[in-house]
């Protein structure tokens, strides 16, 4: 199933987030985790497969429920896009915010998308995106490319 059962950790610039088991172990050696979670977080899921989008959202909602937050009324919102092209018009809205996590699939062609996840990461870096970028392609080569382009983390689909 997507996102295996190893430790779930990611960092937002200026804020560090840690949770229960969820993603690939290679992430643990790239980020030092602390027990801090932003009280508000917007998660943008860019993925052509409706099933995988739902899986990502469900896993993160579960992680959110299992975290001990300073603010028990903390809210995480989820926005889904089936293609890079459908997200790009919204990039300027999200770019200056540090409370945003964007998951990026590489190929969204099953929904008619022509732009790749790599294209999106390049656009986000150029827009001086302040949140966290997470590659969810599941391909090691793509994960490496996404990290080189500016992704903060890579989550495995295995």
VENFEN-V986829 format. One record per pair of residues at least 12 apart in sequence whose C-alpha atoms are under 8 Angstrom apart, sorted by the first residue. I is the first residue (numbers start at 0). J is the second residue. Records with the same first field share a line. If there is no record, write none. Layout:
# VENFEN-V986829
I: J + J
This chain:
# VENFEN-V986829
0: 156 + 157
1: 51 + 54 + 55 + 155 + 156 + 157
2: 21 + 22 + 23 + 154 + 155 + 156 + 157
3: 21 + 22 + 23 + 155 + 156 + 157
4: 20 + 21 + 22 + 23
5: 20 + 21 + 22 + 23 + 24
6: 18 + 19 + 20 + 21 + 22 + 23 + 24 + 27
7: 19 + 20 + 21 + 22 + 23
8: 22 + 26 + 27 + 30 + 32
9: 26 + 30 + 32 + 131 + 151 + 152
10: 30 + 32 + 131 + 151
11: 97 + 98 + 99 + 100 + 129 + 130 + 131
12: 97 + 129 + 130 + 131
13: 97
14: 35 + 36 + 37
15: 32 + 33 + 34 + 35 + 36
16: 32 + 33 + 34 + 35 + 36 + 37
17: 32 + 33 + 34 + 35 + 36
18: 34 + 62 + 63 + 65 + 66
19: 62 + 65 + 66
21: 58 + 62
22: 154 + 155
23: 153 + 154 + 155
26: 152 + 153 + 154
29: 152
35: 68 + 69
36: 68 + 69
37: 73 + 98
38: 68 + 69 + 70 + 72 + 73 + 74 + 75
39: 73 + 74 + 75 + 76 + 98
40: 74 + 75 + 76 + 98 + 99 + 100
41: 75 + 76 + 77 + 78 + 98 + 99 + 100
42: 75 + 76 + 77 + 78 + 99 + 100 + 101 + 102
43: 77 + 78 + 79 + 80 + 99 + 100 + 101 + 102
44: 56 + 77 + 78 + 79 + 80 + 101 + 102 + 103
45: 79 + 80 + 81 + 82 + 83 + 86 + 101 + 102 + 103 + 104
46: 79 + 80 + 81 + 82 + 102 + 103 + 104 + 106 + 107
47: 80 + 81 + 82 + 104 + 106 + 107 + 108 + 109 + 110
48: 81 + 107 + 109
49: 81
52: 79
56: 77
63: 75
81: 107 + 110
82: 107 + 108 + 110 + 111 + 112 + 114
83: 107 + 112 + 114 + 115 + 116 + 119
84: 112 + 113 + 114
87: 119
90: 123 + 126
91: 126
93: 128
94: 123 + 126 + 127 + 128 + 129 + 130
95: 127 + 128 + 129 + 130
96: 128 + 129 + 130
97: 129 + 130 + 131
98: 130
99: 129 + 130 + 131
100: 130 + 131 + 132 + 133
101: 130 + 131 + 132 + 133
102: 132 + 133 + 134 + 135
103: 116 + 119 + 120 + 132 + 133 + 134 + 135 + 136
104: 116 + 134 + 135 + 136
105: 117 + 134 + 135 + 136 + 141
106: 136
116: 145
117: 144 + 145 + 148
120: 132 + 145 + 148 + 149 + 150
121: 148 + 149
124: 149
131: 150 + 151
132: 149 + 150 + 151 + 152
133: 150 + 151 + 152 + 153 + 154
134: 146 + 150 + 152 + 153 + 154
135: 153 + 154 + 155 + 156
136: 153 + 154 + 155 + 156
137: 154 + 155 + 156 + 157
138: 155
